[in-house]
Amino acid sequence: MRSASIGIGVGILTVGLVVPALPQGNTKKDTKVVSYANDVAPILKSYCYSCHSGAEPAADLNLAKTDFTKSDVIKLGDPEHSTLIRRMKGLDGLPSMPQGFKPLEAAKIQVIADWIKQGAKVDKTLEKHWSYLAPVMPEIPQSMTKWGANAIDAFTLEKMTEQKLKPSPEASKEMLCRRVYLDLIGLPPTVAEVDAYLSDKSPNAYEKLVDKLLASKHFGERQARGWLDIARYADTNGYEADRIRNAYLYRDWVIDAFNQNMPYDRFTVEQLAGDMLPNATIDDKVATGFNRNSMFNEEGGVDPAESFYNVVIDRVTTTSTTWLGTTMQCSRCHDHKFDPFTQKDFYKLYAIFSNVQYRRDGDYSKSFSEHWIEPEMRVMQPQEKAKYDVATAELATLEKQRAQIMADNADDYAQWSKAAAQPVPFVTPKVESVVSDAGSSPTVAEDQLIEVGGKNPDNDQYQITLDLPKGDLNGLCVRTVPAKGKPQGRASSENFVLTDIGLTVDGQKVRFAQAKADFVQDGYNVRKLLNGDRASGWAVAPNYADDHCLVVQFEKPIAGNKAVLTLGFHSKWKNHNIARFRVGVTPSKYPLLDTMKVTDQNRTDAYIATSPVGYVLDEKIEDVKNKMGILESESPVALVMEEKPTTGKITAPVHHRGEFLSPGDLVEAGTPAVLPKPEGNANMNRLEFAKWLVNGKNPLTARVEVNRIWEQYFGRGIVETLDDFGTQGSPPTNQKLLDYLAVKFVQSGWDMKAIHKMIVMSATYRQSSAATADAMEKDPTNVYLSHGPRFRMEAEMIRDSALTISGLLNAKVGGPSVMPYQPPGIWDSPYNGEQWMESSGDDRYRRGIYVFTKRTAMYPTFATFDSGTRESCMVRRIRTNSPLQALALLNDKAYLEAAKALGQEMLAKGSLTKGITFGFRAATSRRPTTQEIAVLEKAFNQFESQYTKDPGQAKKLGKDVNEAAWTMVGNILLNLDETITKE
């Protein structure tokens, strides 16, 4: 009978043949129980899944699904007769698997062989990938050595021992000081700070230094740098237009949160749903800027509904990457090919993030395409808030005085109240003439409508002669008369600004008591018309379509025949002259009532406004309110989230193949089925989702965060793929350590500073970064941590270090983004015309985290050093090496300026050797060797000789030859590999 066969890749697996016996695995009773999830699956994933997984696996053998254990490629308990093992070893005259690649290591094949010998078990608790199982506190390994400072070291030493590696000695005090400064605050220590640490001989000197740095205001800046990559924070909207947005308040919130050691669970909830917390504070709402950092497409022809769809997609993928370490975006179009996430899972999350306000006006009757602008909130800064509080107290005092006026004038109020019920009789007097002082052309219609045409000067003034009716008059009004195609103002905006008003009757000047208008533009005060304050006056933006009325009340009744009314338009706004209006006069004792709609509810306010004493008080109140309004309007804007009111469960359609135009069946908001269900019966929304992430039972949240923190210190996560804890991600190099850190993190109350301190206090972290030959051979990438970390700094840290070393750094924390020097022309490519306006003074020397981030034109030296574009969530920067990086540090103006400042500091030390020693210590935190001093002294002398021969070149670097030579020595020091490397 012909034997059964199955093809794997392009080879053939033959089953049922008589084969020579294979060597047995370890048959001792203490043979380690092989875990499918922890031991076998990672090997299969790394070497087999590329062909044998997915929708159409090679040879119809899907090794990503655990049911392959029931196929004929495995003979349970008998690895030597299992086709899977034979093909891996390349027996039976067939190529070894994986075909076309380097053969599997014998040790890895033995792991799978032991697993088959033990029955190839995949029990129900292990059918899930390791990361979807809740971490449990592992037993801390016991060591016969005395090496180690905390539990971290027990776990790392166990791995080193397995690889026959030994830990390195502790780094020198200088190097350890520099390392922990860079790691905790992102800045190198000054020479004085190094000396202070070296002089502390106490046994806990290092711990005191760590505590000092954890308490530093710069700790938050250091930690926020990485988080802003994750949050895709930028100062512009992205896409082609890439216009500026005001987002820095979110950045400052992140810095403050890290500095305050906000627990990570609270840190999570506030960013995802701070607006939904009970009695949400301003800070709670600002935190939701995390998901307002999405790019915003303003290109012509974009469908707002589709753009909103893409924004929500971004929020789902960013949130999943950040807290779940999951490539959830793969499920947008179809069920995930490798991980247990379905397309329905994706749109359950989509529903959560889609239920947000997207209309500032709250009118959801309009179609989506008419208006999509998510909420913004003005946030007063501390200095302005103090002024606002003073104004608020002043306003309360004035309001109290108003109440007293009402109490003191009860009888007069009763009489006035009767008059208020009657209309104010205004009479339109005949206009004899209108003259413009600036050459415009006024005309008067039969109905006494005055219309001004012709030339429209920057400023104008009208003299209007009127025939007055007989009898006493108490007030005058100017009423605008807009008509279709005929605006009330002559400015291009249709506005006007009346700054002056005067009246004479039969040659005698009339004194005005009060002025009031039915509508006044924000920031303007018609009362200022009466005291000559041309910075204010009467303007009506944005209400141009309606007619408006300004009324002035006379100090005492007047009577006469001829009146001359003067209207002046002398504001700073050019051409803001009035175009169409009528003039009226009235005998009414209460002329200002014409500007008010008096109701039972507002009679008190109306009466106060018509009282002479109340009028003055109201003027003060209006001034205070205007001051408060200006403080509010000038406050920076925060982009925030706001939940849309809804009843019942939130739903969203599943889009066929992820296409916006192909919505399908609805799914309810929810969480991925493979992960633990949320507790309770509350309807799922952003707040419930955020709570679910950090309820302590989610197997991913704590692991993902402590893994990112670990990567910050060692240059590589315990799981190298920080954004992928799924089956296609890298397996943990030390899962027990990862789970220990994750469980401790939750047990500590999600205390972030506690995790940071545990890591930097460990002996593992404090090792020298000098690797032995044995370590380089056995562990060239330091996976098993037999020596300390050593890798190039990130982009912002390189610049911050140069500024610190040179003494230029402006250490201010928070505030608007700055624009330090960058080469010309960087912003010429975007079409929107915005310019890089170079900051002045000390703002040029602020930390990199505050440098303005434009998505389509990143700050060039940061981009050169792998900073990314902030267009999407980035949890890890991949370091590159290129000649451009060296050229940037050698020639960029910012670094040359730092070199010059460092040179001047060295020059001030009084001698060549002292100057070089100081500069070297400032750059590297250690003392130079005799040979290093000699090399730098030789370089100085060469530069001095060169610039003596060519003083013109020297002038480009300093005021004289000596300063130029020191600048070049500073340039050398800032470009040392040791200067830009953490080791």
Secondary structure by P-SEA (a helix, b strand, c coil): cbbbbbbcccbbbbccccccccccccccccccccccccccaaaaaaccccccccccccccccccccccccccccccccccccaaaaaaaccccccccccccccccaaaaaaaaaaaaaccccccccccccccccccccccccccccccccaaaaaaaaaaaaacbbbbccccaaaaaaaaaaaaccccccaaaaaaaaaccccaaaaaaaaaaaaccaaaaaaaaaaaaaaccccccccccccccccaaaaaaaaaaaaacccaaaaaaaaacccccccccaaaaaaccccccccccccccccaaaaaaaaaaaaaaaaaaaccccccccccccccccccccaaaaaaaaaaaaccccccccccccccccccccbbbbbbcaaaaaaaaaaaaaaaaaaaaaaaaaaacaaaaaaaaaaaaccbbbbbccccccccccbbbbbbccccbbbbbccccccbbbbbbbbcccccccbbbbbbbbccccccccccccbbbbcbbbbbcccbbbbbcccccccccccccccccccccccccccccccccbbbbbbbbccbbbbbcbbbbbbbbcccccccccccbbbbbbccccccccccccccccaaaaaaaacaaaaaaaaaaaaaaaaaaaaaaaccccccccccccccbbbbbbcccccccccccccccccccccccccccccccaaaaaaaacccccccaaaaaaaaaaaaacccccccccccccccccccccaaaaaaaaaaaaaacccaaaaaaaaaacccccccccccaaaaaaccccccccbbbbbbbcaaaaaaaaaaaaccccccccccbbbcccccccccccccccccccccccccccccccccccccccaaaaaaaccccccccccbbbbbbcaaaaaaaaccaaaaaaaaaaaaaaaacccaaaaaaaaaaaaccccccaaaaaaaaaaaaaaaaaaaacaaaaaaccccaaaaaaaaaaaaaaacccccccc
